[in-house]
Amino acid sequence: MRVEDIRQLTRAQPFKPFRVFLSNGESFDIRHPDLILATLGSVHIAAPSPDSTPEDPGSVRIVSLYHIQKIEFLPATPAAQAGANGSP
């Protein structure tokens, strides 16, 4: 995976949520562009825990770009399929 590929995904307008698959079998859902940061050679992935709070937002995983096996777009949620104001 190239740093430019990740940056292109995070800068897309409108942003499309995606899932990152790693070589160790882990995967991370990126539902907002601020949850992933691509740097030279690695990505920083915010991994909030299910019961995270503002005081304890979870953790950050630093992963080599070489360990990203694939990226898939996530299916659109019903709210995302509707218009910005909730109308169809």
Residue, then its C-alpha position, 0 to 999 in steps of 0.5 A: m500500500r502507498v501513502e498516497d493511496i491512504r491520503q486519497l481515501t481520506r481526502a475524498q469528497p464526500f468521504k466514504p468509510f472503509r475497512v483496512f485489513l492487516s497481514n495479521g488478520e486484524s481489521f479496522d473500520i475507518r468511519h471518519p477521515d480523522l481516524i487514520l493518518a498516513t505518514l511515510g512508511s506507516v499509518h496511525i489508526a485510532a482504535p476507539s474501544p466500544d465503551s470509550t469516553p472522551e477521557d479515555p478515547g481508546s488507543v492508536r495503532i501504528v502500522s507499517l504500510y507493508h502490513i496493509q493487505k487490502i482496503e474495502f469500502l464499507p456499505a452505506t448506512p441508512a443515514a448516509q443514504a438519506g440526504a444530509n437533512g435526513s430526507p431521501 
